[in-house]
Amino acid sequence: MAELALEDRYRGYLTCLNERRFHDLPEFVHDPVVHNDRTLTIAEFQDLLRRDATEIPDLHYAIERLVVQGEEVACRIRFDCTPTASFRGIPPTGRSISFVEHVFYRYRDGRIAEIWSLIDMEAIREQLTGSGPDA
């Protein structure tokens, strides 16, 4: 798949997430998909993304950096949002947070087959609770 076409596919995937069209994920993601070395069915992956959108209703995936090489995509995604429910075990405080996700994707046949994602949970915890190593 040409890199420009793959970039367009990836941008379409993020649009799908931002528009909460989780039922359209099979167009972009294999079933099953490997997420951080854990194999998930498409239904399990949809549930994971729905959970994040429920916990953070204003969650919006904004591309900061995007690199496409062959069948792989690397992206730094910025989130500026306000959790309204417990997010990954951290209770909501009404505070807005900003964080980035560094994520790598491997495509197969035009759809995402593998995902490796890293989020700085300590930075999120510090913003929500005001506690951390430097507090």
GITA-V913255 format. One record per pair of residues at least 24 apart in sequence whose C-alpha atoms are under 10 Angstrom apart, sorted by the first residue. I is the first residue (numbers start at 1). J is the second residue. D is the distance in whole Angstrom. If there is no record, write none. Layout:
i->I j->J d->D
i->I j->J d->D
This chain:
i->1 j->70 d->7
i->1 j->71 d->7
i->1 j->107 d->9
i->1 j->108 d->9
i->1 j->109 d->8
i->1 j->110 d->7
i->2 j->68 d->10
i->2 j->69 d->9
i->2 j->70 d->7
i->2 j->71 d->9
i->2 j->110 d->10
i->3 j->67 d->9
i->3 j->68 d->6
i->3 j->69 d->6
i->3 j->70 d->6
i->3 j->71 d->8
i->3 j->72 d->9
i->3 j->73 d->9
i->4 j->68 d->8
i->4 j->69 d->10
i->5 j->68 d->10
i->5 j->110 d->9
i->6 j->68 d->7
i->6 j->69 d->9
i->6 j->70 d->9
i->6 j->71 d->8
i->6 j->72 d->9
i->6 j->73 d->8
i->6 j->107 d->9
i->6 j->110 d->7
i->6 j->111 d->9
i->7 j->66 d->8
i->7 j->67 d->8
i->7 j->68 d->7
i->7 j->69 d->10
i->7 j->72 d->10
i->7 j->73 d->8
i->9 j->110 d->8
i->9 j->111 d->8
i->9 j->112 d->10
i->10 j->66 d->10
i->10 j->68 d->9
i->10 j->73 d->8
i->10 j->75 d->10
i->10 j->105 d->9
i->10 j->107 d->10
i->10 j->110 d->10
i->10 j->111 d->9
i->10 j->112 d->9
i->11 j->63 d->9
i->11 j->66 d->10
i->13 j->111 d->9
i->13 j->112 d->9
i->14 j->60 d->9
i->14 j->61 d->6
i->14 j->62 d->8
i->14 j->63 d->9
i->14 j->77 d->10
i->15 j->60 d->9
i->15 j->61 d->8
i->15 j->62 d->10
i->17 j->46 d->10
i->17 j->49 d->8
i->17 j->50 d->9
i->17 j->53 d->9
i->17 j->59 d->9
i->17 j->60 d->8
i->17 j->61 d->8
i->18 j->53 d->9
i->18 j->58 d->9
i->18 j->59 d->8
i->18 j->60 d->6
i->18 j->61 d->6
i->18 j->62 d->9
i->19 j->60 d->9
i->20 j->49 d->9
i->20 j->50 d->8
i->20 j->53 d->8
i->20 j->57 d->10
i->20 j->59 d->10
i->20 j->60 d->10
i->21 j->46 d->10
i->21 j->50 d->10
i->22 j->46 d->6
i->22 j->47 d->9
i->22 j->49 d->8
i->22 j->50 d->7
i->25 j->111 d->10
i->25 j->112 d->10
i->26 j->111 d->8
i->26 j->112 d->9
i->27 j->110 d->9
i->27 j->111 d->7
i->27 j->112 d->9
i->28 j->107 d->9
i->28 j->110 d->8
i->28 j->111 d->5
i->28 j->112 d->6
i->28 j->113 d->9
i->29 j->107 d->9
i->29 j->108 d->9
i->29 j->110 d->9
i->29 j->111 d->5
i->29 j->112 d->5
i->29 j->113 d->6
i->29 j->114 d->9
i->29 j->115 d->10
i->30 j->107 d->9
i->30 j->108 d->8
i->30 j->109 d->9
i->30 j->110 d->9
i->30 j->111 d->6
i->30 j->112 d->6
i->30 j->113 d->5
i->30 j->114 d->9
i->31 j->111 d->10
i->31 j->112 d->9
i->31 j->113 d->8
i->32 j->112 d->10
i->32 j->113 d->8
i->32 j->114 d->9
i->33 j->111 d->10
i->33 j->112 d->7
i->33 j->113 d->5
i->33 j->114 d->6
i->33 j->115 d->8
i->34 j->105 d->10
i->34 j->106 d->10
i->34 j->112 d->9
i->34 j->113 d->6
i->34 j->114 d->5
i->34 j->115 d->6
i->34 j->116 d->8
i->35 j->105 d->9
i->35 j->113 d->9
i->35 j->114 d->6
i->35 j->115 d->5
i->35 j->116 d->6
i->35 j->117 d->8
i->36 j->103 d->10
i->36 j->104 d->10
i->36 j->114 d->8
i->36 j->115 d->6
i->36 j->116 d->5
i->36 j->117 d->6
i->36 j->118 d->9
i->37 j->114 d->8
i->37 j->115 d->8
i->37 j->116 d->8
i->38 j->114 d->9
i->38 j->115 d->9
i->38 j->116 d->10
i->39 j->113 d->10
i->39 j->114 d->9
i->51 j->85 d->10
i->51 j->87 d->9
i->51 j->88 d->10
i->52 j->83 d->9
i->52 j->85 d->10
i->52 j->86 d->10
i->52 j->87 d->7
i->52 j->88 d->9
i->53 j->83 d->9
i->54 j->83 d->9
i->54 j->84 d->8
i->54 j->85 d->8
i->54 j->86 d->10
i->54 j->87 d->9
i->55 j->82 d->9
i->55 j->83 d->6
i->55 j->84 d->6
i->55 j->85 d->5
i->55 j->86 d->6
i->55 j->87 d->6
i->55 j->88 d->9
i->55 j->91 d->10
i->55 j->92 d->9
i->56 j->81 d->7
i->56 j->82 d->6
i->56 j->83 d->4
i->56 j->84 d->6
i->56 j->85 d->7
i->56 j->86 d->9
i->56 j->87 d->8
i->56 j->92 d->10
i->57 j->81 d->8
i->57 j->82 d->8
i->57 j->83 d->7
i->57 j->84 d->7
i->57 j->85 d->9
i->58 j->82 d->7
i->58 j->83 d->8
i->58 j->84 d->9
i->59 j->83 d->8
i->61 j->100 d->10
i->61 j->101 d->9
i->62 j->100 d->9
i->63 j->100 d->10
i->63 j->101 d->10
i->64 j->100 d->9
i->64 j->101 d->10
i->65 j->102 d->9
i->66 j->103 d->10
i->66 j->104 d->10
i->67 j->104 d->9
i->68 j->104 d->10
i->68 j->105 d->10
i->69 j->106 d->10
i->70 j->106 d->9
i->70 j->107 d->9
i->71 j->105 d->8
i->71 j->106 d->6
i->71 j->107 d->5
i->71 j->108 d->7
i->71 j->109 d->9
i->71 j->110 d->8
i->71 j->111 d->10
i->71 j->112 d->9
i->72 j->104 d->7
i->72 j->105 d->6
i->72 j->106 d->5
i->72 j->107 d->6
i->72 j->108 d->9
i->72 j->112 d->9
i->72 j->114 d->9
i->72 j->115 d->10
i->73 j->103 d->8
i->73 j->104 d->6
i->73 j->105 d->5
i->73 j->106 d->7
i->73 j->107 d->8
i->73 j->112 d->9
i->73 j->115 d->10
i->74 j->102 d->8
i->74 j->103 d->6
i->74 j->104 d->4
i->74 j->105 d->6
i->74 j->106 d->9
i->74 j->115 d->10
i->74 j->116 d->9
i->74 j->117 d->10
i->75 j->100 d->10
i->75 j->101 d->8
i->75 j->102 d->6
i->75 j->103 d->5
i->75 j->104 d->6
i->75 j->105 d->9
i->75 j->117 d->10
i->76 j->100 d->7
i->76 j->101 d->6
i->76 j->102 d->5
i->76 j->103 d->6
i->76 j->104 d->9
i->76 j->117 d->10
i->76 j->118 d->10
i->77 j->101 d->5
i->77 j->102 d->7
i->77 j->103 d->8
i->77 j->119 d->10
i->78 j->102 d->9
i->82 j->128 d->9
i->83 j->128 d->9
i->87 j->121 d->10
i->87 j->124 d->9
i->87 j->125 d->10
i->87 j->128 d->10
i->88 j->121 d->8
i->88 j->124 d->10
i->88 j->125 d->10
i->89 j->125 d->10
i->90 j->121 d->9
i->90 j->124 d->9
i->90 j->125 d->7
i->90 j->128 d->8
i->90 j->129 d->8
i->91 j->125 d->9
i->91 j->128 d->8
i->91 j->129 d->9
i->92 j->128 d->7
i->92 j->129 d->9
i->93 j->127 d->10
i->93 j->128 d->6
i->93 j->129 d->7
i->94 j->128 d->8
i->95 j->127 d->8
i->95 j->128 d->6
i->95 j->129 d->9
i->96 j->124 d->10
i->96 j->127 d->8
i->96 j->128 d->8
i->97 j->123 d->9
i->97 j->124 d->7
i->97 j->125 d->9
i->97 j->126 d->10
i->97 j->127 d->6
i->97 j->128 d->7
i->98 j->123 d->9
i->98 j->124 d->8
i->98 j->127 d->8
i->99 j->123 d->7
i->99 j->124 d->7
i->99 j->127 d->9
i->100 j->124 d->10
